[in-house]
Amino acid sequence: MVLTKRFLPYFITQCLGALNDNIYKNVLLLLVTYSQVDALPISVNMFVNLAAGVFILPFFLFSAHAGVVADNMDKARLIRRLKLLELIIMSCAAFAILSQSYLLMLVLLFLTGSQSAYFGPVKYSLLPQTLKEDELVTGNAWVEMGTFISILAGTLSAGLLVASEHSLLGAAVTVVTLSIAGYLSSRAIPALPPQGTISKIRFTPFTGTWRSIAKVRQTPSIWMAILAISWFWFLGATYLTQFPNFAKLHLYADATVVSLLLALFSIGIGIGSWVCERISYGHVELGVLPFGVLGLTVFGVDLIFAIPPAPLDSSFVYSFSSFIADPQHYRLMVDLLFIGLSGGLFIVPLYAFIQSRAAPGECAQAIAANNINNALFMVMAAILSMLLLGVLEWSIPQLFLLLGGLNTAVALYVYAQVPEFAQRFISYLLSHLMYRVSVNGRLNIPAQGAGVIVCNHVSYVDALIIMGASTRPIRFVMDKSISEIPLLKYLFRHAGVIPICSPKKCETTYKQAFELIHEALGNEELVCIFPEGRLSVDGEIAEFRPGIEAILARDSVTVIPMSLQGLWGSYFSHKGGHALTTLPKRFWSRVTVNIDAAVDGVSLGRHGLQAKVTELFDSTTTR
């Protein structure tokens, strides 16, 4: 996938763009921090945070328009136009660098942010259009790795350029050369025409912004994913912006150490993106998010306690080599690396989640809404930093400590608002820590539209295992007694489980279940039913009951046969006694989920569907 024409030219183009943005931005920050203290009309602290806000502001102003543009024209053509605009801006930036006009460089930083604001929606909305569904996480992981490796190269290059003898000329030539290379690589991106109906494009920066946000808020799960990503960029923007002064004031280091800190952060995100791709097993996996959240808090707080004492010689300044040679800095460097790694684990599945859940032809607008919120959070980060550091005279370590505490609060809020995130985490733990779950035929689950999944019923955790096998949310129909198990009922309730029981026991619940199933299918949802009507008592598949035929008689939707193998004999099954009453006898046992292609359930009937599920079940048993 990576070396194909549908991905590689785009990948190179976006990497070169990220590289150029970061060289220019960091050259400006480093020149101001270390060279031009007396030449500025405002304090260095104020200028650094103002520069961060100036770069981010265009994302808030123009992202809504950018999303509509990206969804309504050929994405390859749009990228080429944006790269040509980048070349013009960077040519002007080269003149500003050579003339040492810092206010002009600040204006051009705003224009660079504007160009990036238009590139952002097309950058991510392009992926679901050019990649297959099972390539989406891999594609996002490569984009994040490439982006932050480019940030790494850009920050290191900025430090080297500023420290060089001909710093201004070197920086000017570099930004223009990279712009030319980016435009040339964009010429190789194949055509990517709009997927939906082309609509009229209007430039309404303020009303368009609120309209874009209001539209995406109609899907709560996507909205919460956007808020989570935006929070990460709040953290990231604060760290990246404060690193120059943090290194100077608290680590007693020069500009090369600033590049080292930024490099560690960026390498960490690249590693985290790769790890996320590995442990997501090729599909959109929200279950890894808590690992990222925990890491951001733990390593963010520990970073403060890892700051070493000041050197005995007050005039001593650490260089790159002396900083890494001093063992008292190792803990701090590890913390920075793992903050970045946790960030990679955090954002890759969220981006893939938005792309997989956004409606066709509207992905760029969803990404635009994400960029608007990212921009708002990063501007808020700049304002908060200026308020706490400038007005209230906090120290940078105190600011970093506050971020660690707030991260936990934000995570708890997001998980409370979208229980699916917590359900995915529990499902992930079951699938990869308690069991070794393998899934065959995942792509047979339809990406859109209504459908009924029929599966054998082996244990109390069948629903959680199936949930982890699907990238789409599923409404489960299960026995009322199972849906009310104390430890699981919270998850089941918020997963939209439809409780059912025998009409002899409770006719009201029985009838209500069929109404809820009809409503869910009418809303184009996936519904999973266990047609045996009870947990297996011997590990084999019992006769399917007529309820599945009643469902299909009312809603003639496609049926996806599925089988579970390997859960019989687990703590949650009835082998050796009633489930949950015996001692666990197995750990990390192999479980297989087989998913067959969709079939016409009406013509097959319940016996035909039973035969399909049995065939899937037997195919695993005989392997």
Secondary structure, 3 states (H helix, E strand, C coil): CCCCCCCHHHHHHHHHHHHHHHHHHHHHHHHHHHCCCCCCCCCHHHHHHHHHHHHHHHHHHHHHHHHHHHHCCCHHHHHHHHHHHHHHHHHHHHHHHHHCCHHHHHHHHHHHHHHHHHHHHHHHHHHHHHCCHHHHHHHHHHHHHHHHHHHHHHHHHHHHHHHCCCHHHHHHHHHHHHHHHHHHHHCCCCCCCCCCCCCCCCCCHHHHHHHHHHHHCCCHHHHHHHHHHHHHHHHHHHHHHHHHHHHHHCCCECHHHHHHHHHHHHHHHHHHHHHHHHHCCCCCCHHHHHHHHHHHHHHHHHHHHCCCCCCCCCCCCECHHHHHHCHHHHHHHHHHHHHHHHHHHHHHHHHHHHHHHCCCCCHHHHHHHHHHHHHHHHHHHHHHHHHHHHHCCCCHHHHHHHHHHHHHHHHHHHHHHCHHHHHHHHHHHHHHHHEEEEEECHHHCCCCCCEEEEECCCECCHHHHHHHHCCCCEEEEEEHHHHCCCCCHHHHHHCCCEEECCCCCCHHHHHHHHHHHHHHHHCCCEEEECCCCCCCCCCCCCCCCCHHHHHHHHCCCCEEEEEEECCCCCCCECCCCCCCCCCCCCCCEEEEEEECCCECHHHHHHHHHHHHHHHHHHHHHCC
